Amino acid sequence: MNINFSGVTKIFDPDIVALSNVSFNIEQGEFVYIIGQTGSGKSTLLRLITRELLPTSGVAAVGGFDLRRMRKSDVPYYRRDVGLVAQDFKLIPSLTVYENIAFVMEAMSVPKKIVAERAHDVINQVGLWRRKNMKPSQLSGGEQQRVAIARALANSPSLFIADEPTGNLDFHTAAEVMKILFAINASGVTVVMSTHNQAIVNSSRQRVIELESGRLIRDEKGGTY
């Protein structure tokens, strides 16, 4: 999926400007870091892409769809093609690894046979086959993050959004998570990741979009923090 923002502004009541006149274009298959200090607008930007929020003005288009004009009935279908993983995992504690992943597909009425095949595929992809019958409380933080990634991959999305996915992880575990994200990107999936992790950004030299007080101040290919 490609992403096009043109003059996007987001204002929260009464007059909090979260984003101001932001414009950029991300092509299908790119890997892009979104960086900036806390309060710079990173999470707002990602929530616009996932259509949790709508822009106050400007054009936000993803995969050719104008998100402001999208009918509410089309939003669930759009989100099936967008994988989302957050810093806090959002796993269901009473379900096993397999059940957490299968649940996403079952909620969308995917046939049971396909659910089983796809769940096993993504569990293998993130290296958790031996953990598939464990519950979140039995897993390390890095393993829980890998479950969240697998769940986001369950519907084979064209766009993968990662909001501070390594924020609570140690350096080694964060590096393992990044290997998975780069493998996802290598398969042709567009990856957009917000982060404060300077080491990760500096070591991989991907495209960097930097926000400051809601404004885009840098858009650099092969950039550093």
Buried (B, 14 or more C-beta within 10 A) or exposed (E): BBBBBBEBBBBEEEEEBBBBBBEBEBEEBBBBBBBBEEEBBBBBBBBBBBBEBEBBEBBBBBBEBEBBEBEEEEBEEBBBBBBBBBBEBEBEEEBBBBBBBBBBBBEBEBEEEEBBEBBBBBBEBBBBEEBBEBBBEEBEEBBBBBBBBBBBBBBEBBBBBBBBBBBBBEEEBBBBBBEBBEEBBEEEBBBBBBBBBEEBBEEBEBBBBBBBBBBBEEBEEEBBB
